[in-house]
Amino acid sequence: MKTDLYHLLKEPEEETSEEKIFSERVSQIPRSFLREILKIASKPEIISFAGGVPNPDFFPIEKLKEAAIDVFAYSGKEALQYSNSEGYLPLREYIAARYKITNGLIIKPEEILITNGSQQGLDLIGKLLLDKGDKVLLEKPSYLGAIQALSVFQPEFFNADLREDGIDAEQVETILWENKIKLFYAVPDFQNPTGISYSLERRKELAEIFKYHNTIIVEDNPYGEIRFEGKVLPSFKNLLPDQTILLGSFSKIIAPGIRLGWVVAKKKYMDKLIIAKQGADLHSNFLSQKIIYSFLKNNNLDNHLTRIKEGYKKQRDLMLELIENNFSKEIKITKPSGGLFLWLTLPEKADAYEVLEKAVEEGIAFVPGNTFFQDGKGKNTIRLSFSSCNETTMKTGILKLSNVLNNYIQNLQLK
């Protein structure tokens, strides 16, 4: 018997007369499978590898508490008042200085807009750049939140495959020459959902291709500071500064509940982004901005990041070891050097939804990969998050999942 979640995703709801009141824009937005599966994953009996959520054990609760007390003690009235749309200037100055340290980028504070998470940044960029029918290039697979946010603006999507070292440059070049691509959305470091990172060679190759086109590169980098090994590679902002808009976030490195991210863009874009921001919510949560700045000012962020990276590396290593020792050798797996995710590719005839059905019966949840494919492909893929499970839970969950997957593949071969 299929679960309600299975029917929700596999069998679209019938249209009713009441639904005809909704705009065409809303009908274009795909449902977030992740939000639905998290309803199941939140049950205490379920071991979840589904949500790409930070481990709450790494939240700097006491330090944030101290920061909040500091804000209320010294600037409570200011923090609780309306503020400017651009965001708290000292926070933007901190972000700009951080870019110079981590990426060698010279960013001006006035080129930074504070947003309610980087997800709002995507929405504002869509409002800024996209009209109905404009052409957008995505990685295949791509971040579901980006697919949702950009779908609102009813663009025509194009997709190029992700390889082990980044998006397929040959496919990208062909698409660009054959189509007027307005926007390219990419996550070059520890990509969601695959964990893949673009190599230095691939970044340079793509930059050489894009410089002959008027495409805006939107580079999302929520995981870049969660690097376990290897060195920081150039951003597209380093390689094509005038064509690149950056997105950043405090969600993965401090805490997602604060809902603070940012957009980095040249002035010609920023002026319009601020107008779009004013039309959306006037300004981001000023109290959160003040608290985060107090935290950053009074603590060493790199020390905090070291703790996070060491913890996630142990979790990644354990998951990889368990998978390599127990999963069928027919399953391919990515081995990310940072971030929160692993990506499984099952035999071509496999259906991850069928695997999920059996996994949920065993108390295991994950995200079937095709939800990250704008074109509906990828039914034989799975995203696993290693970020939020302790050692005991991970061992139990991965061993149960290995039994489900191995039995499924064995039965698949007998058909």
C-alpha positions as a Markdown table, in Angstrom:
| # | Residue | x | y | z |
|---|---|---|---|---|
| 1 | Met | 0.0 | 0.0 | 0.0 |
| 2 | Lys | 1.4 | 3.3 | -1.0 |
| 3 | Thr | 1.9 | 6.1 | 1.5 |
| 4 | Asp | 0.1 | 9.4 | 1.3 |
| 5 | Leu | 3.5 | 11.0 | 0.5 |
| 6 | Tyr | 4.0 | 8.7 | -2.5 |
| 7 | His | 0.6 | 9.6 | -4.0 |
| 8 | Leu | 1.1 | 13.3 | -3.3 |
| 9 | Leu | 4.2 | 13.3 | -5.6 |
| 10 | Lys | 3.4 | 10.6 | -8.1 |
| 11 | Glu | -0.3 | 11.5 | -8.7 |
| 12 | Pro | -0.9 | 15.2 | -9.2 |
| 13 | Glu | -4.0 | 16.6 | -7.5 |
| 14 | Glu | -7.0 | 17.0 | -9.8 |
| 15 | Glu | -7.8 | 20.6 | -10.8 |
| 16 | Thr | -10.9 | 22.0 | -9.2 |
| 17 | Ser | -13.0 | 25.0 | -10.2 |
| 18 | Glu | -11.7 | 26.9 | -7.1 |
| 19 | Glu | -8.1 | 26.5 | -8.4 |
| 20 | Lys | -8.9 | 28.5 | -11.5 |
| 21 | Ile | -8.8 | 31.7 | -9.5 |
| 22 | Phe | -5.0 | 31.3 | -9.0 |
| 23 | Ser | -2.5 | 33.0 | -11.3 |
| 24 | Glu | -0.7 | 31.3 | -14.1 |
| 25 | Arg | 2.6 | 32.1 | -12.2 |
| 26 | Val | 1.6 | 30.0 | -9.2 |
| 27 | Ser | 0.7 | 27.0 | -11.4 |
| 28 | Gln | 4.2 | 27.0 | -12.8 |
| 29 | Ile | 5.9 | 26.4 | -9.4 |
| 30 | Pro | 6.7 | 22.8 | -8.7 |
| 31 | Arg | 5.7 | 21.4 | -5.3 |
| 32 | Ser | 8.6 | 21.0 | -2.9 |
| 33 | Phe | 9.0 | 17.3 | -2.3 |
| 34 | Leu | 11.5 | 18.1 | 0.4 |
| 35 | Arg | 8.9 | 20.0 | 2.4 |
| 36 | Glu | 6.5 | 17.1 | 2.1 |
| 37 | Ile | 9.0 | 14.4 | 3.1 |
| 38 | Leu | 10.1 | 16.4 | 6.1 |
| 39 | Lys | 6.7 | 15.9 | 7.5 |
| 40 | Ile | 7.4 | 12.2 | 7.6 |
| 41 | Ala | 11.1 | 12.7 | 8.6 |
| 42 | Ser | 10.1 | 14.7 | 11.6 |
| 43 | Lys | 8.4 | 11.6 | 13.2 |
| 44 | Pro | 10.6 | 10.3 | 16.1 |
| 45 | Glu | 10.7 | 6.8 | 14.7 |
| 46 | Ile | 12.1 | 7.9 | 11.4 |
| 47 | Ile | 15.9 | 8.1 | 10.7 |
| 48 | Ser | 16.1 | 10.9 | 8.2 |
| 49 | Phe | 18.8 | 11.5 | 5.6 |
| 50 | Ala | 16.4 | 13.8 | 3.8 |
| 51 | Gly | 16.7 | 17.3 | 5.0 |
| 52 | Gly | 19.8 | 19.4 | 4.1 |
| 53 | Val | 19.7 | 20.9 | 7.5 |
| 54 | Pro | 22.6 | 21.9 | 9.7 |
| 55 | Asn | 23.3 | 19.8 | 12.8 |
| 56 | Pro | 21.8 | 21.7 | 15.7 |
| 57 | Asp | 24.6 | 20.5 | 17.9 |
| 58 | Phe | 26.8 | 23.0 | 16.1 |
| 59 | Phe | 24.5 | 26.0 | 16.7 |
| 60 | Pro | 26.5 | 28.5 | 18.8 |
| 61 | Ile | 23.5 | 28.9 | 21.2 |
| 62 | Glu | 25.4 | 30.4 | 24.2 |
| 63 | Lys | 27.3 | 32.8 | 22.0 |
| 64 | Leu | 24.2 | 33.9 | 20.2 |
| 65 | Lys | 22.5 | 34.4 | 23.5 |
| 66 | Glu | 25.3 | 36.6 | 24.6 |
| 67 | Ala | 25.1 | 38.6 | 21.4 |
| 68 | Ala | 21.4 | 39.1 | 21.8 |
| 69 | Ile | 21.8 | 40.3 | 25.4 |
| 70 | Asp | 24.5 | 42.7 | 24.1 |
| 71 | Val | 22.2 | 44.1 | 21.5 |
| 72 | Phe | 19.3 | 44.6 | 23.8 |
| 73 | Ala | 21.6 | 46.1 | 26.5 |
| 74 | Tyr | 23.2 | 48.7 | 24.2 |
| 75 | Ser | 20.9 | 49.3 | 21.2 |
| 76 | Gly | 17.6 | 47.6 | 21.9 |
| 77 | Lys | 15.4 | 50.5 | 20.8 |
| 78 | Glu | 17.4 | 50.8 | 17.5 |
| 79 | Ala | 17.3 | 47.1 | 16.9 |
| 80 | Leu | 13.5 | 46.9 | 17.3 |
| 81 | Gln | 12.9 | 49.9 | 14.9 |
| 82 | Tyr | 12.5 | 49.9 | 11.1 |
| 83 | Ser | 15.8 | 50.1 | 9.2 |
| 84 | Asn | 17.1 | 50.7 | 5.7 |
| 85 | Ser | 16.5 | 48.3 | 2.9 |
| 86 | Glu | 20.1 | 47.6 | 2.1 |
| 87 | Gly | 20.8 | 46.1 | 5.6 |
| 88 | Tyr | 22.9 | 47.0 | 8.6 |
| 89 | Leu | 26.1 | 48.7 | 7.4 |
| 90 | Pro | 28.5 | 47.1 | 9.9 |
| 91 | Leu | 27.3 | 43.7 | 8.9 |
| 92 | Arg | 27.7 | 44.5 | 5.2 |
| 93 | Glu | 31.2 | 45.8 | 5.9 |
| 94 | Tyr | 32.0 | 42.5 | 7.7 |
| 95 | Ile | 30.8 | 40.4 | 4.7 |
| 96 | Ala | 32.8 | 42.5 | 2.3 |
| 97 | Ala | 35.9 | 42.1 | 4.4 |
| 98 | Arg | 35.3 | 38.4 | 4.7 |
| 99 | Tyr | 35.2 | 38.0 | 0.9 |
| 100 | Lys | 38.7 | 39.6 | 0.6 |
| 101 | Ile | 40.1 | 37.1 | 3.2 |
| 102 | Thr | 38.4 | 34.0 | 1.8 |
| 103 | Asn | 38.2 | 34.7 | -2.0 |
| 104 | Gly | 40.5 | 37.6 | -2.7 |
| 105 | Leu | 37.5 | 39.6 | -3.8 |
| 106 | Ile | 37.2 | 43.4 | -3.5 |
| 107 | Ile | 33.6 | 43.9 | -2.6 |
| 108 | Lys | 32.1 | 47.3 | -1.5 |
| 109 | Pro | 29.5 | 47.3 | 1.3 |
| 110 | Glu | 27.2 | 49.2 | -1.1 |
| 111 | Glu | 27.3 | 46.2 | -3.4 |
| 112 | Ile | 25.8 | 44.0 | -0.7 |
| 113 | Leu | 22.0 | 43.6 | 0.0 |
| 114 | Ile | 20.9 | 41.7 | 3.2 |
| 115 | Thr | 18.0 | 39.4 | 2.5 |
| 116 | Asn | 15.8 | 36.9 | 4.3 |
| 117 | Gly | 18.0 | 34.0 | 3.4 |
| 118 | Ser | 19.6 | 33.5 | 0.0 |
| 119 | Gln | 16.2 | 32.1 | -1.1 |
| 120 | Gln | 14.8 | 35.7 | -1.1 |
| 121 | Gly | 17.9 | 36.7 | -3.1 |
| 122 | Leu | 16.8 | 34.3 | -5.8 |
| 123 | Asp | 13.3 | 35.8 | -5.8 |
| 124 | Leu | 14.6 | 39.3 | -6.1 |
| 125 | Ile | 17.1 | 38.4 | -8.9 |
| 126 | Gly | 14.2 | 36.8 | -10.8 |
| 127 | Lys | 12.1 | 39.9 | -10.4 |
| 128 | Leu | 15.1 | 42.0 | -11.6 |
| 129 | Leu | 16.0 | 40.0 | -14.6 |
| 130 | Leu | 13.3 | 37.7 | -15.9 |
| 131 | Asp | 10.2 | 38.2 | -18.0 |
| 132 | Lys | 8.0 | 35.4 | -19.2 |
| 133 | Gly | 9.7 | 33.3 | -21.8 |
| 134 | Asp | 13.3 | 34.5 | -21.0 |
| 135 | Lys | 15.8 | 31.6 | -21.1 |
| 136 | Val | 17.4 | 30.2 | -18.0 |
| 137 | Leu | 20.2 | 27.7 | -17.8 |
| 138 | Leu | 20.4 | 25.3 | -14.9 |
| 139 | Glu | 22.7 | 22.5 | -13.7 |
| 140 | Lys | 21.2 | 19.1 | -14.1 |
| 141 | Pro | 20.3 | 18.3 | -11.4 |
| 142 | Ser | 19.8 | 21.6 | -9.7 |
| 143 | Tyr | 18.8 | 23.1 | -6.3 |
| 144 | Leu | 15.1 | 22.6 | -5.9 |
| 145 | Gly | 14.6 | 26.0 | -4.2 |
| 146 | Ala | 16.1 | 27.7 | -7.3 |
| 147 | Ile | 13.8 | 25.8 | -9.6 |
| 148 | Gln | 10.9 | 26.9 | -7.5 |
| 149 | Ala | 12.0 | 30.5 | -7.1 |
| 150 | Leu | 12.7 | 31.0 | -10.8 |
| 151 | Ser | 9.7 | 29.1 | -12.1 |
| 152 | Val | 7.5 | 31.9 | -10.7 |
| 153 | Phe | 8.7 | 34.1 | -13.6 |
| 154 | Gln | 7.7 | 31.6 | -16.2 |
| 155 | Pro | 11.1 | 31.3 | -18.0 |
| 156 | Glu | 12.1 | 28.7 | -20.5 |
| 157 | Phe | 14.5 | 26.3 | -18.8 |
| 158 | Phe | 17.6 | 24.7 | -20.4 |
| 159 | Asn | 19.7 | 22.1 | -18.6 |
| 160 | Ala | 23.3 | 20.9 | -18.9 |
| 161 | Asp | 24.6 | 17.8 | -17.2 |
| 162 | Leu | 26.8 | 17.9 | -14.1 |
| 163 | Arg | 29.9 | 15.8 | -14.4 |
| 164 | Glu | 32.4 | 14.9 | -11.7 |
| 165 | Asp | 34.2 | 18.2 | -12.2 |
| 166 | Gly | 31.3 | 20.5 | -12.8 |
| 167 | Ile | 28.7 | 21.3 | -15.5 |
| 168 | Asp | 29.4 | 20.0 | -19.0 |
| 169 | Ala | 31.1 | 22.9 | -20.7 |
| 170 | Glu | 30.5 | 21.5 | -24.2 |
| 171 | Gln | 26.7 | 21.4 | -23.6 |
| 172 | Val | 26.8 | 24.8 | -22.0 |
| 173 | Glu | 28.6 | 26.3 | -25.1 |
| 174 | Thr | 26.1 | 24.7 | -27.5 |
| 175 | Ile | 23.1 | 26.0 | -25.5 |
| 176 | Leu | 24.6 | 29.5 | -25.3 |
| 177 | Trp | 25.3 | 29.8 | -29.0 |
| 178 | Glu | 21.9 | 28.4 | -30.0 |
| 179 | Asn | 19.8 | 30.3 | -27.4 |
| 180 | Lys | 19.9 | 33.8 | -25.8 |
| 181 | Ile | 20.3 | 32.6 | -22.2 |
| 182 | Lys | 19.5 | 35.5 | -19.8 |
| 183 | Leu | 20.6 | 33.8 | -16.6 |
| 184 | Phe | 22.7 | 30.8 | -15.5 |
| 185 | Tyr | 22.2 | 29.6 | -11.9 |
| 186 | Ala | 25.0 | 27.5 | -10.4 |
| 187 | Val | 26.3 | 26.1 | -7.1 |
| 188 | Pro | 30.0 | 25.5 | -8.0 |
| 189 | Asp | 31.1 | 24.5 | -4.4 |
| 190 | Phe | 29.6 | 21.3 | -2.9 |
| 191 | Gln | 26.5 | 21.5 | -5.0 |
| 192 | Asn | 23.1 | 20.8 | -3.7 |
| 193 | Pro | 22.0 | 18.1 | -4.4 |
| 194 | Thr | 25.1 | 16.2 | -5.6 |
| 195 | Gly | 28.0 | 17.5 | -3.5 |
| 196 | Ile | 30.0 | 18.0 | -6.7 |
| 197 | Ser | 32.5 | 20.9 | -7.0 |
| 198 | Tyr | 33.7 | 22.5 | -10.2 |
| 199 | Ser | 37.4 | 22.0 | -10.8 |
| 200 | Leu | 39.7 | 25.0 | -11.5 |
| 201 | Glu | 40.0 | 23.9 | -15.1 |
| 202 | Arg | 36.2 | 23.7 | -15.5 |
| 203 | Arg | 35.7 | 27.2 | -14.0 |
| 204 | Lys | 38.2 | 28.8 | -16.3 |
| 205 | Glu | 36.7 | 27.0 | -19.3 |
| 206 | Leu | 33.2 | 28.2 | -18.5 |
| 207 | Ala | 34.4 | 31.7 | -17.9 |
| 208 | Glu | 36.0 | 31.7 | -21.3 |
| 209 | Ile | 32.7 | 30.6 | -22.8 |
| 210 | Phe | 30.5 | 33.0 | -20.9 |
| 211 | Lys | 32.6 | 36.1 | -21.7 |
| 212 | Tyr | 31.3 | 36.0 | -25.2 |
| 213 | His | 27.6 | 36.1 | -24.1 |
| 214 | Asn | 25.4 | 38.5 | -22.2 |
| 215 | Thr | 24.4 | 35.9 | -19.7 |
| 216 | Ile | 24.3 | 36.8 | -16.0 |
| 217 | Ile | 25.8 | 34.1 | -13.8 |
| 218 | Val | 24.1 | 33.7 | -10.4 |
| 219 | Glu | 26.5 | 31.9 | -8.2 |
| 220 | Asp | 25.0 | 30.5 | -5.0 |
| 221 | Asn | 27.5 | 29.6 | -2.3 |
| 222 | Pro | 25.8 | 28.5 | 0.9 |
| 223 | Tyr | 28.3 | 25.7 | 1.6 |
| 224 | Gly | 31.6 | 27.3 | 0.5 |
| 225 | Glu | 32.9 | 27.8 | 4.0 |
| 226 | Ile | 32.2 | 24.2 | 4.9 |
| 227 | Arg | 35.2 | 22.8 | 3.1 |
| 228 | Phe | 36.9 | 19.6 | 4.6 |
| 229 | Glu | 39.8 | 19.4 | 2.2 |
| 230 | Gly | 41.4 | 21.1 | -0.8 |
| 231 | Lys | 41.9 | 24.8 | -1.4 |
| 232 | Val | 39.4 | 27.5 | -2.1 |
| 233 | Leu | 39.0 | 27.9 | -5.9 |
| 234 | Pro | 38.2 | 31.1 | -7.8 |
| 235 | Ser | 34.6 | 32.2 | -7.8 |
| 236 | Phe | 33.0 | 33.3 | -11.1 |
| 237 | Lys | 33.1 | 36.7 | -9.5 |
| 238 | Asn | 36.9 | 36.5 | -9.6 |
| 239 | Leu | 36.8 | 35.3 | -13.2 |
| 240 | Leu | 33.9 | 37.4 | -14.6 |
| 241 | Pro | 33.2 | 40.1 | -12.1 |
| 242 | Asp | 30.8 | 42.2 | -14.3 |
| 243 | Gln | 28.7 | 39.2 | -15.3 |
| 244 | Thr | 28.4 | 37.5 | -11.9 |
| 245 | Ile | 25.9 | 38.0 | -9.0 |
| 246 | Leu | 26.7 | 36.2 | -5.8 |
| 247 | Leu | 24.4 | 34.7 | -3.2 |
| 248 | Gly | 25.5 | 34.0 | 0.4 |
| 249 | Ser | 23.9 | 32.9 | 3.6 |
| 250 | Phe | 24.5 | 32.5 | 7.4 |
| 251 | Ser | 22.1 | 29.6 | 7.5 |
| 252 | Lys | 24.6 | 26.7 | 7.1 |
| 253 | Ile | 27.4 | 28.3 | 9.0 |
| 254 | Ile | 25.6 | 29.8 | 12.0 |
| 255 | Ala | 21.9 | 28.9 | 12.1 |
| 256 | Pro | 19.0 | 28.8 | 9.5 |
| 257 | Gly | 16.4 | 30.2 | 11.9 |
| 258 | Ile | 17.9 | 33.6 | 11.8 |
| 259 | Arg | 16.9 | 33.8 | 8.0 |
| 260 | Leu | 19.7 | 36.0 | 6.9 |
| 261 | Gly | 21.5 | 35.9 | 3.6 |
| 262 | Trp | 22.8 | 38.4 | 1.1 |
| 263 | Val | 23.2 | 39.3 | -2.6 |
| 264 | Val | 26.4 | 40.8 | -4.0 |
| 265 | Ala | 25.9 | 42.7 | -7.2 |
| 266 | Lys | 27.3 | 45.7 | -9.2 |
| 267 | Lys | 25.6 | 49.0 | -8.6 |
| 268 | Lys | 23.6 | 48.8 | -11.9 |
| 269 | Tyr | 21.9 | 45.8 | -10.5 |
| 270 | Met | 21.9 | 46.8 | -6.8 |
| 271 | Asp | 19.8 | 49.9 | -7.4 |
| 272 | Lys | 17.0 | 47.9 | -8.9 |
| 273 | Leu | 17.4 | 45.0 | -6.4 |
| 274 | Ile | 16.8 | 47.5 | -3.5 |
| 275 | Ile | 13.6 | 48.7 | -5.2 |
| 276 | Ala | 12.5 | 45.0 | -5.5 |
| 277 | Lys | 13.4 | 44.5 | -1.8 |
| 278 | Gln | 11.3 | 47.5 | -0.8 |
| 279 | Gly | 8.4 | 46.1 | -2.6 |
| 280 | Ala | 8.8 | 42.7 | -0.9 |
| 281 | Asp | 9.3 | 43.4 | 2.8 |
| 282 | Leu | 10.9 | 46.9 | 3.2 |
| 283 | His | 14.0 | 45.3 | 4.9 |
| 284 | Ser | 15.2 | 42.1 | 6.5 |
| 285 | Asn | 14.8 | 41.4 | 10.2 |
| 286 | Phe | 16.9 | 44.1 | 11.8 |
| 287 | Leu | 17.1 | 42.5 | 15.2 |
| 288 | Ser | 18.6 | 39.4 | 13.6 |
| 289 | Gln | 21.1 | 41.5 | 11.7 |
| 290 | Lys | 22.3 | 43.2 | 14.9 |
| 291 | Ile | 22.5 | 40.0 | 16.8 |
| 292 | Ile | 24.5 | 38.3 | 14.0 |
| 293 | Tyr | 26.9 | 41.2 | 13.8 |
| 294 | Ser | 27.4 | 41.2 | 17.5 |
| 295 | Phe | 28.2 | 37.5 | 17.3 |
| 296 | Leu | 30.7 | 38.0 | 14.5 |
| 297 | Lys | 32.3 | 41.0 | 16.1 |
| 298 | Asn | 32.9 | 39.3 | 19.4 |
| 299 | Asn | 33.8 | 35.8 | 18.3 |
| 300 | Asn | 36.3 | 34.2 | 15.9 |
| 301 | Leu | 34.2 | 32.9 | 13.0 |
| 302 | Asp | 37.0 | 30.7 | 11.8 |
| 303 | Asn | 37.2 | 28.9 | 15.2 |
| 304 | His | 33.4 | 28.2 | 14.9 |
| 305 | Leu | 33.8 | 27.0 | 11.4 |
| 306 | Thr | 36.7 | 24.7 | 12.4 |
| 307 | Arg | 34.3 | 22.9 | 14.8 |
| 308 | Ile | 31.6 | 22.6 | 12.2 |
| 309 | Lys | 34.0 | 21.3 | 9.5 |
| 310 | Glu | 35.6 | 18.7 | 11.8 |
| 311 | Gly | 32.1 | 17.5 | 12.8 |
| 312 | Tyr | 30.7 | 17.2 | 9.3 |
| 313 | Lys | 33.9 | 15.6 | 7.9 |
| 314 | Lys | 33.5 | 12.8 | 10.5 |
| 315 | Gln | 29.9 | 12.4 | 9.5 |
| 316 | Arg | 30.8 | 12.3 | 5.8 |
| 317 | Asp | 33.6 | 9.9 | 6.3 |
| 318 | Leu | 31.4 | 7.5 | 8.3 |
| 319 | Met | 28.6 | 7.6 | 5.8 |
| 320 | Leu | 31.0 | 6.9 | 2.9 |
| 321 | Glu | 32.6 | 4.1 | 4.8 |
| 322 | Leu | 29.3 | 2.5 | 5.6 |
| 323 | Ile | 28.1 | 2.9 | 2.0 |
| 324 | Glu | 31.2 | 1.5 | 0.5 |
| 325 | Asn | 31.2 | -1.5 | 2.8 |
| 326 | Asn | 27.5 | -2.4 | 2.5 |
| 327 | Phe | 25.9 | -1.0 | -0.6 |
| 328 | Ser | 25.7 | -2.9 | -3.9 |
| 329 | Lys | 28.7 | -2.1 | -6.1 |
| 330 | Glu | 26.2 | -1.1 | -8.8 |
| 331 | Ile | 25.4 | 2.1 | -7.0 |
| 332 | Lys | 27.6 | 5.0 | -7.9 |
| 333 | Ile | 28.3 | 7.7 | -5.2 |
| 334 | Thr | 29.8 | 11.1 | -5.1 |
| 335 | Lys | 32.6 | 11.9 | -2.6 |
| 336 | Pro | 32.2 | 15.6 | -1.8 |
| 337 | Ser | 35.1 | 17.6 | -0.2 |
| 338 | Gly | 32.6 | 19.7 | 1.7 |
| 339 | Gly | 29.0 | 20.6 | 2.2 |
| 340 | Leu | 26.2 | 18.4 | 3.5 |
| 341 | Phe | 25.3 | 15.9 | 0.7 |
| 342 | Leu | 26.1 | 12.7 | -1.0 |
| 343 | Trp | 24.5 | 11.6 | -4.3 |
| 344 | Leu | 23.6 | 8.1 | -5.3 |
| 345 | Thr | 23.0 | 6.8 | -8.8 |
| 346 | Leu | 21.2 | 3.5 | -9.0 |
| 347 | Pro | 21.0 | 1.2 | -12.0 |
| 348 | Glu | 19.2 | 2.9 | -14.9 |
| 349 | Lys | 15.9 | 1.0 | -14.5 |
| 350 | Ala | 15.6 | 1.8 | -10.8 |
| 351 | Asp | 12.9 | 4.1 | -9.4 |
| 352 | Ala | 13.9 | 5.9 | -6.2 |
| 353 | Tyr | 10.2 | 6.4 | -5.3 |
| 354 | Glu | 9.8 | 2.7 | -5.1 |
| 355 | Val | 12.9 | 2.5 | -2.9 |
| 356 | Leu | 11.6 | 5.3 | -0.7 |
| 357 | Glu | 8.3 | 3.4 | -0.1 |
| 358 | Lys | 10.2 | 0.4 | 1.2 |
| 359 | Ala | 12.7 | 2.6 | 3.1 |
| 360 | Val | 9.9 | 4.4 | 5.0 |
| 361 | Glu | 8.5 | 1.1 | 6.0 |
| 362 | Glu | 11.9 | 0.4 | 7.6 |
| 363 | Gly | 11.9 | 3.8 | 9.3 |
| 364 | Ile | 14.3 | 5.5 | 6.8 |
| 365 | Ala | 13.7 | 8.7 | 4.8 |
| 366 | Phe | 15.7 | 10.3 | 2.0 |
| 367 | Val | 15.0 | 12.5 | -1.1 |
| 368 | Pro | 14.5 | 10.9 | -4.5 |
| 369 | Gly | 16.8 | 12.7 | -6.9 |
| 370 | Asn | 14.3 | 13.5 | -9.7 |
| 371 | Thr | 12.8 | 16.3 | -7.6 |
| 372 | Phe | 16.1 | 18.2 | -8.4 |
| 373 | Phe | 15.7 | 17.7 | -12.2 |
| 374 | Gln | 13.7 | 20.5 | -13.8 |
| 375 | Asp | 13.0 | 18.3 | -16.8 |
| 376 | Gly | 11.7 | 15.4 | -14.7 |
| 377 | Lys | 14.7 | 13.0 | -15.3 |
| 378 | Gly | 16.8 | 11.3 | -12.6 |
| 379 | Lys | 14.3 | 8.8 | -11.3 |
| 380 | Asn | 17.2 | 6.5 | -10.4 |
| 381 | Thr | 19.0 | 8.9 | -8.2 |
| 382 | Ile | 18.9 | 9.7 | -4.5 |
| 383 | Arg | 20.2 | 12.5 | -2.3 |
| 384 | Leu | 21.5 | 11.7 | 1.2 |
| 385 | Ser | 22.3 | 14.3 | 3.8 |
| 386 | Phe | 25.0 | 13.3 | 6.3 |
| 387 | Ser | 24.7 | 16.5 | 8.4 |
| 388 | Ser | 22.3 | 15.8 | 11.1 |
| 389 | Cys | 22.8 | 12.1 | 12.3 |
| 390 | Asn | 25.0 | 11.0 | 15.1 |
| 391 | Glu | 27.2 | 8.0 | 14.7 |
| 392 | Thr | 24.8 | 5.4 | 16.2 |
| 393 | Thr | 21.8 | 6.7 | 14.2 |
| 394 | Met | 23.8 | 6.8 | 11.0 |
| 395 | Lys | 25.1 | 3.3 | 11.4 |
| 396 | Thr | 21.6 | 2.0 | 12.1 |
| 397 | Gly | 20.0 | 4.0 | 9.2 |
| 398 | Ile | 22.6 | 3.3 | 6.5 |
| 399 | Leu | 22.6 | -0.5 | 7.3 |
| 400 | Lys | 18.8 | -0.5 | 7.1 |
| 401 | Leu | 18.9 | 1.5 | 3.8 |
| 402 | Ser | 21.6 | -0.9 | 2.4 |
| 403 | Asn | 19.3 | -3.9 | 3.0 |
| 404 | Val | 16.4 | -2.1 | 1.3 |
| 405 | Leu | 18.6 | -1.0 | -1.7 |
| 406 | Asn | 20.4 | -4.3 | -2.2 |
| 407 | Asn | 17.2 | -6.3 | -2.1 |
| 408 | Tyr | 15.6 | -3.8 | -4.5 |
| 409 | Ile | 18.4 | -4.1 | -7.0 |
| 410 | Gln | 18.5 | -7.8 | -6.7 |
| 411 | Asn | 14.8 | -8.0 | -7.5 |
| 412 | Leu | 15.2 | -5.5 | -10.3 |
| 413 | Gln | 17.8 | -7.8 | -11.9 |
| 414 | Leu | 15.4 | -10.8 | -11.7 |
| 415 | Lys | 12.7 | -9.0 | -13.7 |
